[in-house]
Amino acid sequence: MGKGRILIYVLLLTACTINYIDRVVLSVSAPQIVKDFSISTIELGYLFSAFLWSYLVCVLPWGVYVDRVGTRVSTANGMAIWSIATLLTGLSWNFSAAFSTRLLMGFGESSTYPAGARTIREWMPAGERGIATTVFNCGGYAGPALGSILMGFVVTAYGWRVGFFTAGILGFIWLIAWLVFFRQPETATFIGEEERRKILAERGGDTIPGSAAPVSALLRCRSIWGTFVTQGCAVYTVYLFLTWLPTYLQATRGLTILKSGFYTAVPYAVAVPGTILIGWLSDRLLRGSPVESGRRRTLVAILMLCSSGILLTPWITGTTLILSVFSISLTSIGGAVGLNIALLNDLLRNPANIGRANGILVTGGNLFGVAAPIVTGYVVSGTGNYDYAFLTAGILLLVGASVCLIFTRDPIAPEEETGSSAELAYKAAQ
């Protein structure tokens, strides 16, 4: 792998990591915020989900914006917005103020996945797409792993406001690095000519870029809806862990904020190398087969089935065993989410649509994700325990695995864009 692509890998991974550190600060700080703002468990569930509301509404417009202005500008704007919002959360004085700043953070963070997916399509040969996407997505696990420990210490020592200030500053440091280093492979000076030729020759597979199709045309493609629902069923579990895991450990295992931060970090730390290994394995298994065949769907479904082991949570009492189950579940779901994004890239014929197509995909993920903190808040408040929260997530994982196998078998090639030739090419690849 060339040095230029390694730099892009690092930028993608650290961007997603900071994205999720921003999110986990609230989870770690929840007990202090509940006390300071005098809010209920149900209100806490709404606060956990606040950034997802604006994220859900804005991710598709951000995808269109990414396709229009490119990755450098759109990524920089998104990072600046969400870092400012994180700093403002540290200044909030009540529930309404914190809720508003989290909405702003969601608006900024909704740029992340459309811009990241387009960066991967621009910079990575098709044969590296699986590992590139899982490296990018594993920032969603590196962030909570590092953030749970770092923010557990900061919040315990200095209070929850300093936790948000720290996360916001990290965002601005990354933004400076992005503006200094990132360029398109056609003009980047930090790569050699051999690596540049490889990227430009192999990044699109057999695809010839054309004009972007309207969102309405993409929505008529069955595989768009297959990846949409699959992503939603997977991301529900992601946000169940992201928002409620520290509180769950504190409530059911009697842990302090600092210790729950360390325990929360364990499954996320396992998931980081695990998801990268899964991405590498995915590319290895597809070697010799055309990526546009969509065969990556099988591994996505298998990983979701593995993650559904959280259905056993209500019957597990030992802390070590529960952390083991959570580690397997998070690793599997991290791989599934990353490979589902790669699957969308595999099935998508025209790279000019990558931003808006991923906007649709991430909308699906967050449509379910926004429900996870709220549903869990109501379930815990109504039952007094977390059993049905994990059962709900496990059932959705089983549904998602089935949908992936059944509804992602066609190319994503709107008639306005490619006509019947794409269908013929897809059948030939099969």
Secondary structure as GFF3:
##gff-version 3
##sequence-region A 1 430
A	DSSP	alpha_helix	3	37	.	.	.	ID=ss1
A	DSSP	alpha_helix	41	69	.	.	.	ID=ss2
A	DSSP	alpha_helix	71	89	.	.	.	ID=ss3
A	DSSP	alpha_helix	95	109	.	.	.	ID=ss4
A	DSSP	alpha_helix	112	123	.	.	.	ID=ss5
A	DSSP	three_ten_helix	126	128	.	.	.	ID=ss6
A	DSSP	alpha_helix	129	137	.	.	.	ID=ss7
A	DSSP	alpha_helix	139	158	.	.	.	ID=ss8
A	DSSP	alpha_helix	160	181	.	.	.	ID=ss9
A	DSSP	alpha_helix	193	202	.	.	.	ID=ss10
A	DSSP	alpha_helix	215	218	.	.	.	ID=ss11
A	DSSP	alpha_helix	222	253	.	.	.	ID=ss12
A	DSSP	alpha_helix	257	286	.	.	.	ID=ss13
A	DSSP	three_ten_helix	291	293	.	.	.	ID=ss14
A	DSSP	alpha_helix	296	307	.	.	.	ID=ss15
A	DSSP	three_ten_helix	308	315	.	.	.	ID=ss16
A	DSSP	alpha_helix	319	347	.	.	.	ID=ss17
A	DSSP	three_ten_helix	351	353	.	.	.	ID=ss18
A	DSSP	alpha_helix	354	369	.	.	.	ID=ss19
A	DSSP	alpha_helix	371	383	.	.	.	ID=ss20
A	DSSP	alpha_helix	387	407	.	.	.	ID=ss21
A	DSSP	alpha_helix	421	429	.	.	.	ID=ss22
###
